[in-house]
Amino acid sequence: MTDEFYGLEWGDVPTFVGMAGSLIAFDELPEETQAFMAAMLEQMRVLHAENPLAFEAVIGFLATRIDDLDMPT
């Protein structure tokens, strides 16, 4: 099933995850972390389907908070 969810197919998870300025392969993360991320993505897909405005507000809030972090360069 394909949905207009930022180009992601249902069940997709990221291949790499940014952590502390570097990329880590998703399958190298602990299983609990992988399961949590997959569940969170599923919840975000449901929010996107049920209330796109709320979804955009959440993504905007998270993006702002991430931009405010003092990340190493």
C-alpha positions in Angstrom: 0.0 0.0 0.0 1.5 3.3 -1.0 0.3 6.5 0.6 1.5 10.1 0.2 3.5 10.1 3.4 6.7 12.0 2.4 7.5 9.3 -0.1 7.5 6.5 2.4 5.7 3.2 1.8 3.8 1.6 4.7 6.1 -0.4 6.9 9.3 1.5 5.7 11.8 2.5 8.3 14.9 4.7 7.7 18.0 3.0 6.5 20.3 5.3 8.5 19.6 7.3 11.6 21.5 10.5 12.5 23.0 10.3 15.9 25.4 12.9 17.4 26.5 14.2 14.0 27.0 10.8 12.4 24.9 8.2 10.6 24.2 4.8 12.1 22.6 1.9 10.1 19.1 1.3 11.4 19.7 -2.4 11.8 22.7 -1.7 14.1 20.5 -0.1 16.6 19.2 -2.1 19.6 16.0 -4.1 18.8 14.0 -2.1 21.4 15.0 1.1 19.6 14.1 -0.3 16.2 10.7 -1.4 17.5 10.1 2.0 19.1 11.0 3.9 16.0 8.8 1.6 13.8 5.9 2.1 16.2 6.4 5.9 16.2 6.5 6.0 12.4 3.2 4.1 12.3 1.6 6.5 14.8 2.8 9.4 12.6 1.3 7.8 9.5 -2.0 7.4 11.3 -1.9 11.1 12.5 -1.1 12.2 8.9 -4.1 10.2 7.6 -6.5 11.4 10.2 -5.4 15.0 10.7 -2.8 16.4 8.2 -2.8 19.8 9.9 -2.0 18.3 13.3 0.7 16.2 11.6 2.3 19.3 10.1 2.2 21.1 13.4 3.9 18.2 15.2 6.6 17.9 12.4 7.1 21.7 12.5 7.5 21.7 16.3 10.0 18.8 16.2 12.0 20.4 13.4 12.2 23.7 15.4 13.3 21.9 18.5 16.0 19.9 16.6 17.2 23.1 14.9 17.6 24.6 18.4 19.9 21.8 19.6 23.6 22.6 19.8 24.8 19.9 17.5 28.6 19.3 16.9 29.8 20.1 13.5 
